[in-house]
Amino acid sequence: MSLRRFNPRRDANEGEIIDTLEKLGFNVSTVSSTGIPDLLVSRRELFHLAEVKMPGGRTQKAQDDFRAKHSGTIWRLECPADCVSLSNKVP
């Protein structure tokens, strides 16, 4: 399920990240709006926000502003190992 309303540039590793999360039992939706994290991830009735970045990639100002405004955790996922780490840290 995609909530995309325009055609944003996606990180090249996003497909691999989504596939890994789904194999780990997460439901994944892509989200596209300026500054909002790339993925809405859920498992066992809990939702998580995740930002997909290429290794070493930088966040944009709008993303930094979103993070400053909202107090919740936003997971940064660069590779499948980051997905496994997320899976091990959340129910």
C-alpha positions in Angstrom: 0.0 0.0 0.0 1.5 3.3 -1.0 0.5 6.8 0.2 2.5 8.5 -2.5 1.0 11.6 -3.9 3.8 12.7 -6.2 6.9 11.1 -7.6 9.7 11.5 -5.1 13.3 10.3 -5.5 13.7 7.0 -3.6 16.9 5.6 -2.2 18.3 2.8 -4.4 18.4 0.4 -1.5 14.7 0.9 -0.5 13.5 -2.3 -2.3 16.0 -4.5 -0.5 15.1 -2.8 2.9 11.4 -3.4 2.3 12.0 -7.1 1.3 14.1 -7.7 4.4 11.5 -6.1 6.7 8.7 -8.2 5.2 10.8 -11.4 5.6 11.2 -10.4 9.3 7.4 -10.2 9.7 6.8 -6.5 9.3 4.0 -4.9 7.2 5.5 -2.0 5.3 4.0 1.0 3.5 5.9 3.7 1.7 5.1 7.3 2.6 6.0 10.3 0.5 5.7 13.8 1.8 8.3 16.4 2.4 10.2 15.7 5.5 8.2 12.7 6.6 10.1 9.4 7.0 10.1 7.0 4.0 8.4 4.0 5.6 5.6 3.2 8.0 6.4 -0.2 9.5 4.2 -2.3 11.7 4.3 -5.6 13.5 2.2 -6.9 16.4 -0.1 -3.9 16.3 2.8 -1.4 16.9 3.8 1.2 14.3 7.3 2.5 13.6 8.7 5.2 11.3 11.8 4.5 9.3 14.0 6.6 7.1 15.8 4.7 4.3 19.3 6.1 3.4 22.1 4.9 1.3 25.1 4.2 3.6 26.5 7.6 4.6 23.6 9.5 3.1 22.6 12.8 4.7 19.2 13.9 5.9 17.5 16.9 4.4 16.5 20.0 6.4 12.8 19.0 6.2 13.6 15.6 7.6 15.7 17.2 10.4 12.8 19.6 11.2 10.3 16.7 11.3 12.5 14.8 13.8 12.9 17.9 16.0 9.1 18.4 16.0 8.2 14.8 16.9 9.6 13.1 19.9 9.2 9.5 18.8 11.9 7.2 17.4 12.7 7.3 13.7 14.8 4.3 12.6 17.5 4.9 10.1 17.8 1.9 7.8 20.8 1.6 5.4 21.1 -2.1 4.9 19.5 -5.5 5.8 21.5 -5.7 9.1 19.8 -2.5 10.2 16.4 -4.2 9.6 17.5 -7.2 11.8 18.6 -4.7 14.5 15.2 -3.1 14.4 13.5 -6.5 14.5 15.5 -7.4 17.6 14.8 -4.2 19.4 11.0 -3.9 19.0 8.2 -6.4 19.8 
